[in-house]
Amino acid sequence: HWETDTRFYYARIGVDLFGEIVLDRCWGGKHSRRGGLKSTPYQKLEQAERALRRLSKLRLSHGYRQMPIQS
């Protein structure tokens, strides 16, 4: 997940109820109710992983910091 001082962005690769590989994304403001969700299906895990890497690169280029994974 990535954050700025005022925004957050989460992404994860998973499997939906139909068994498809999906890249789920959630974003919004830390101090507002504005935000959104998006789920994109992929045929292969490698495609979803490539999309997640591109997404990470984009978030970092927009000033977000990558946050450690919390268990």
C-alpha positions as CSV (number, residue, x, y, z in Angstrom):
1,H,0.0,0.0,0.0
2,W,1.1,3.6,-0.7
3,E,0.4,6.9,1.1
4,T,1.0,10.6,1.0
5,D,0.2,12.9,3.8
6,T,-3.4,13.2,2.7
7,R,-4.1,10.2,0.4
8,F,-3.9,6.4,0.4
9,Y,-3.8,3.7,-2.2
10,Y,-4.1,-0.1,-1.6
11,A,-3.7,-2.8,-4.2
12,R,-3.6,-6.6,-4.0
13,I,-3.8,-9.6,-6.3
14,G,-6.4,-12.2,-5.4
15,V,-9.1,-14.5,-6.8
16,D,-12.7,-13.4,-7.1
17,L,-15.8,-15.6,-6.5
18,F,-15.7,-16.9,-10.1
19,G,-12.1,-18.1,-9.7
20,E,-10.6,-15.3,-11.9
21,I,-7.3,-13.7,-11.0
22,V,-8.0,-10.0,-10.2
23,L,-6.1,-6.9,-9.2
24,D,-8.1,-5.1,-6.6
25,R,-7.5,-1.4,-5.9
26,C,-8.8,1.0,-3.3
27,W,-7.9,4.7,-3.0
28,G,-9.0,7.8,-1.2
29,G,-8.4,10.8,1.0
30,K,-7.3,10.2,4.6
31,H,-9.5,13.1,5.9
32,S,-12.5,12.8,3.5
33,R,-15.0,10.3,2.2
34,R,-13.8,10.6,-1.4
35,G,-12.3,7.5,-2.9
36,G,-13.0,4.6,-5.1
37,L,-12.6,0.9,-5.8
38,K,-11.7,-1.0,-8.9
39,S,-11.2,-4.7,-9.7
40,T,-9.5,-5.8,-12.9
41,P,-9.5,-9.4,-14.1
42,Y,-6.5,-11.0,-15.7
43,Q,-6.0,-14.3,-17.5
44,K,-2.7,-15.1,-16.0
45,L,-1.0,-14.3,-12.6
46,E,2.0,-12.9,-14.5
47,Q,-0.2,-10.3,-16.1
48,A,-1.6,-9.2,-12.8
49,E,1.9,-9.1,-11.2
50,R,3.2,-6.9,-14.1
51,A,0.2,-4.5,-13.7
52,L,0.9,-4.3,-9.9
53,R,4.6,-3.4,-10.6
54,R,3.5,-0.7,-13.1
55,L,1.1,0.6,-10.5
56,S,3.8,0.7,-7.9
57,K,6.1,2.6,-10.2
58,L,3.3,5.1,-11.0
59,R,2.3,5.7,-7.3
60,L,6.0,6.3,-6.4
61,S,6.4,8.8,-9.3
62,H,3.3,10.7,-8.0
63,G,4.9,11.2,-4.6
64,Y,3.5,8.3,-2.7
65,R,5.6,6.4,-0.2
66,Q,5.4,2.6,-0.1
67,M,4.3,1.5,3.3
68,P,5.3,-1.8,5.0
69,I,2.9,-4.7,4.9
70,Q,1.1,-5.1,8.2
71,S,-0.1,-8.5,9.4
